Amino acid sequence: MPCKTAAGDDAETAWLKIATDYKVADPQALLDTYKAGLEANAGATYEDATANCVAGFTSK
């Protein structure tokens, strides 16, 4: 098993335990929805809000 996958699996297992401990109604469904959102937006590009803010102030 590649290290990246092992670390990711460990992180997911830990997250699911924490979410269960905090009584999240359906931790696996929430995690699956989150991961689907990441995949759906994998190619998205974002503007750097901090850089835009700095540029706005420096242009004044």
Backbone bond lengths (Angstrom), bond angles and torsions (degrees), N, CA, C in turn:
res aa  C-N    CA-C-N  psi(-1)  N-CA   C-N-CA  omega(-1)  CA-C   N-CA-C  phi
1 M - - - 1.464 - - 1.530 108.14 -
2 P 1.343 117.44 126.67 1.471 119.45 178.03 1.531 111.46 -60.20
3 C 1.301 114.90 148.55 1.470 120.93 -178.16 1.524 111.06 -56.33
4 K 1.345 117.21 -44.14 1.468 121.08 -178.03 1.531 110.18 -58.25
5 T 1.327 116.74 -43.62 1.458 120.44 179.90 1.522 110.41 -66.30
6 A 1.325 117.00 -43.48 1.465 120.60 179.82 1.522 110.57 -60.82
7 A 1.327 117.11 -44.11 1.471 120.58 179.47 1.521 110.23 -65.04
8 G 1.320 116.67 -41.22 1.456 120.36 179.02 1.515 111.85 -64.93
9 D 1.322 116.15 -41.19 1.472 120.21 178.06 1.520 110.30 -64.03
10 D 1.323 117.20 -42.33 1.464 120.86 178.43 1.528 110.82 -62.91
11 A 1.323 116.85 -40.72 1.462 120.85 -179.51 1.528 110.25 -66.31
12 E 1.322 116.98 -42.45 1.461 120.02 179.12 1.529 110.93 -64.03
13 T 1.319 116.65 -42.87 1.463 120.62 178.69 1.520 110.60 -60.87
14 A 1.322 116.66 -44.50 1.469 120.98 179.01 1.525 110.29 -64.28
15 W 1.340 117.16 -43.36 1.466 120.49 -179.75 1.526 110.79 -62.37
16 L 1.335 116.57 -43.83 1.463 120.17 179.63 1.527 111.23 -61.53
17 K 1.334 117.24 -38.85 1.464 120.25 178.42 1.527 110.38 -65.32
18 I 1.322 116.72 -45.47 1.468 120.29 179.47 1.530 110.43 -61.95
19 A 1.334 116.64 -45.99 1.461 120.37 -179.84 1.527 110.92 -61.90
20 T 1.302 116.53 -39.03 1.468 120.50 177.54 1.521 110.31 -65.50
21 D 1.320 116.40 -43.49 1.470 120.94 178.41 1.526 111.46 -59.84
22 Y 1.345 116.29 -34.47 1.470 120.79 179.05 1.524 112.26 -86.79
23 K 1.324 116.50 8.88 1.468 123.17 174.61 1.534 113.36 65.16
24 V 1.330 116.78 33.16 1.462 120.20 172.47 1.531 106.66 -62.69
25 A 1.315 117.54 132.38 1.467 122.56 -171.61 1.536 112.73 -54.88
26 D 1.314 118.10 -49.20 1.463 121.33 -178.89 1.527 108.33 -142.83
27 P 1.323 116.75 81.20 1.466 119.95 -175.19 1.525 113.78 -56.97
28 Q 1.317 117.86 -40.03 1.464 119.59 -178.42 1.519 111.06 -65.32
29 A 1.332 117.46 -41.60 1.466 120.63 178.02 1.529 110.58 -63.40
30 L 1.315 117.46 -40.94 1.461 121.03 178.30 1.524 110.77 -63.38
31 L 1.325 116.71 -44.91 1.466 120.63 178.52 1.527 110.68 -63.53
32 D 1.324 117.02 -42.81 1.464 120.18 179.08 1.532 111.56 -62.15
33 T 1.333 117.20 -40.86 1.468 121.48 177.97 1.524 110.59 -64.30
34 Y 1.321 116.34 -42.79 1.472 121.41 178.23 1.528 110.48 -60.62
35 K 1.328 116.49 -48.05 1.463 120.72 -178.80 1.521 111.46 -65.07
36 A 1.336 117.47 -37.28 1.465 120.93 177.01 1.527 110.27 -63.78
37 G 1.324 116.94 -38.87 1.462 121.01 176.85 1.522 112.01 -64.23
38 L 1.323 115.99 -40.48 1.469 119.27 176.71 1.527 110.61 -61.55
39 E 1.323 116.13 -45.37 1.463 120.19 -179.99 1.524 111.24 -64.69
40 A 1.318 117.00 -42.42 1.467 121.17 -178.47 1.521 111.91 -63.86
41 N 1.310 117.13 -28.24 1.465 121.37 -177.00 1.517 112.98 -110.13
42 A 1.321 117.01 17.56 1.468 121.59 -175.51 1.529 112.69 -57.80
43 G 1.314 117.72 -35.51 1.455 119.96 -177.64 1.516 114.15 -94.30
44 A 1.314 116.95 5.07 1.466 120.37 -176.65 1.525 110.77 -67.60
45 T 1.303 114.96 147.87 1.460 120.18 174.96 1.526 108.37 -112.65
46 Y 1.294 115.50 144.37 1.456 121.05 -176.91 1.513 109.65 -128.62
47 E 1.310 115.31 146.19 1.455 119.71 173.29 1.518 108.20 -85.15
48 D 1.297 116.05 146.11 1.463 121.50 178.58 1.522 108.31 -80.20
49 A 1.323 117.32 107.75 1.459 122.02 -176.65 1.529 111.32 -61.86
50 T 1.322 117.34 -37.22 1.468 120.18 179.77 1.520 110.26 -65.20
51 A 1.320 116.47 -46.04 1.466 120.07 179.59 1.528 110.43 -62.70
52 N 1.324 117.44 -39.85 1.468 120.40 178.36 1.521 110.95 -64.55
53 C 1.310 117.31 -39.62 1.467 121.70 179.18 1.533 110.20 -64.34
54 V 1.321 116.28 -47.21 1.467 120.57 179.44 1.518 110.01 -61.73
55 A 1.306 116.89 -43.70 1.465 120.74 179.59 1.521 110.82 -61.57
56 G 1.334 116.46 -37.94 1.456 120.30 178.78 1.523 112.31 -64.08
57 F 1.326 116.63 -39.86 1.454 120.02 -179.99 1.534 112.17 -75.04
58 T 1.324 116.62 -35.84 1.456 118.52 -178.14 1.521 111.91 -73.90
59 S 1.335 117.23 -20.41 1.454 118.87 179.71 1.528 112.60 -84.39
60 K 1.329 117.21 0.12 1.463 120.27 -179.27 1.504 111.61 -93.39
